[in-house]
Amino acid sequence: MTKPCVVCGTYDGTNSEFPTQIALQSTPSGNVCSRCINRIVADIVFMKSPWTEKDLKTWGYQRGEEE
């Protein structure tokens, strides 16, 4: 029996019970559904985008601050 997505625990992004259609990608860490792959890629693209001064202010960070 196929194991569910290691991220969300479903077989196709929505069904936690064994569905009639399985939509998983095999990775070294385990199976991942297409919904989680899309979320992970979107997060990586967002993280690679340059942070703006507005982002830093929203997060409470000021340039030149030392801890």
CYANA upper distance limits for C-alpha pairs under 8 A (distance plus 0.5 A):
  3 LYS  CA     11 TYR  CA      8.32
  3 LYS  CA     31 ASN  CA      7.46
  4 PRO  CA      9 GLY  CA      5.66
  4 PRO  CA     10 THR  CA      5.69
  4 PRO  CA     11 TYR  CA      5.43
  4 PRO  CA     16 SER  CA      8.17
  4 PRO  CA     24 LEU  CA      8.40
  4 PRO  CA     31 ASN  CA      6.95
  4 PRO  CA     32 VAL  CA      8.06
  5 CYS  CA      9 GLY  CA      5.22
  5 CYS  CA     10 THR  CA      5.90
  5 CYS  CA     11 TYR  CA      6.50
  5 CYS  CA     12 ASP  CA      8.45
  5 CYS  CA     24 LEU  CA      7.47
  5 CYS  CA     30 GLY  CA      7.71
  5 CYS  CA     31 ASN  CA      5.43
  5 CYS  CA     32 VAL  CA      4.90
  5 CYS  CA     33 CYS  CA      6.03
  6 VAL  CA     29 SER  CA      8.22
  6 VAL  CA     30 GLY  CA      6.47
  6 VAL  CA     31 ASN  CA      6.43
  6 VAL  CA     32 VAL  CA      6.44
  7 VAL  CA     32 VAL  CA      7.14
  7 VAL  CA     36 CYS  CA      7.35
  8 CYS  CA     13 GLY  CA      7.84
  8 CYS  CA     36 CYS  CA      7.80
  9 GLY  CA     16 SER  CA      6.82
 10 THR  CA     14 THR  CA      6.47
 10 THR  CA     15 ASN  CA      5.72
 10 THR  CA     16 SER  CA      4.74
 10 THR  CA     17 GLU  CA      7.78
 10 THR  CA     33 CYS  CA      7.88
 11 TYR  CA     15 ASN  CA      6.36
 11 TYR  CA     16 SER  CA      6.67
 11 TYR  CA     17 GLU  CA      7.97
 11 TYR  CA     18 PHE  CA      7.20
 11 TYR  CA     19 PRO  CA      7.34
 11 TYR  CA     22 ILE  CA      6.17
 11 TYR  CA     23 ALA  CA      6.86
 11 TYR  CA     24 LEU  CA      7.07
 11 TYR  CA     33 CYS  CA      7.00
 12 ASP  CA     19 PRO  CA      8.32
 12 ASP  CA     21 GLN  CA      8.12
 12 ASP  CA     22 ILE  CA      6.32
 12 ASP  CA     23 ALA  CA      5.39
 12 ASP  CA     24 LEU  CA      7.06
 12 ASP  CA     33 CYS  CA      5.97
 12 ASP  CA     34 SER  CA      7.50
 12 ASP  CA     35 ARG  CA      8.04
 13 GLY  CA     33 CYS  CA      6.19
 13 GLY  CA     34 SER  CA      7.26
 13 GLY  CA     35 ARG  CA      5.79
 13 GLY  CA     36 CYS  CA      7.62
 15 ASN  CA     19 PRO  CA      7.00
 23 ALA  CA     33 CYS  CA      6.46
 23 ALA  CA     34 SER  CA      7.23
 24 LEU  CA     31 ASN  CA      6.27
 24 LEU  CA     32 VAL  CA      5.83
 24 LEU  CA     33 CYS  CA      4.93
 24 LEU  CA     34 SER  CA      6.99
 25 GLN  CA     31 ASN  CA      5.97
 25 GLN  CA     32 VAL  CA      5.69
 25 GLN  CA     33 CYS  CA      6.62
 25 GLN  CA     34 SER  CA      7.70
 26 SER  CA     30 GLY  CA      6.47
 26 SER  CA     31 ASN  CA      5.01
 26 SER  CA     32 VAL  CA      6.96
 27 THR  CA     31 ASN  CA      6.30
 27 THR  CA     32 VAL  CA      7.62
 32 VAL  CA     36 CYS  CA      7.03
 32 VAL  CA     37 ILE  CA      7.16
 33 CYS  CA     37 ILE  CA      6.84
 34 SER  CA     38 ASN  CA      6.66
 35 ARG  CA     39 ARG  CA      6.86
 36 CYS  CA     40 ILE  CA      6.51
 37 ILE  CA     41 VAL  CA      6.61
 38 ASN  CA     42 ALA  CA      6.60
 39 ARG  CA     43 ASP  CA      6.65
 40 ILE  CA     44 ILE  CA      6.72
 41 VAL  CA     45 VAL  CA      6.68
 42 ALA  CA     46 PHE  CA      6.64
 43 ASP  CA     47 MET  CA      6.60
 44 ILE  CA     48 LYS  CA      6.70
 45 VAL  CA     49 SER  CA      6.95
 51 TRP  CA     55 ASP  CA      6.44
 51 TRP  CA     56 LEU  CA      7.43
 52 THR  CA     56 LEU  CA      6.97
 53 GLU  CA     57 LYS  CA      6.68
 54 LYS  CA     58 THR  CA      6.62
 55 ASP  CA     59 TRP  CA      6.79
 56 LEU  CA     60 GLY  CA      6.76
 56 LEU  CA     61 TYR  CA      5.62
 56 LEU  CA     62 GLN  CA      7.25
 57 LYS  CA     61 TYR  CA      6.12
 57 LYS  CA     62 GLN  CA      7.14
 61 TYR  CA     65 GLU  CA      8.16
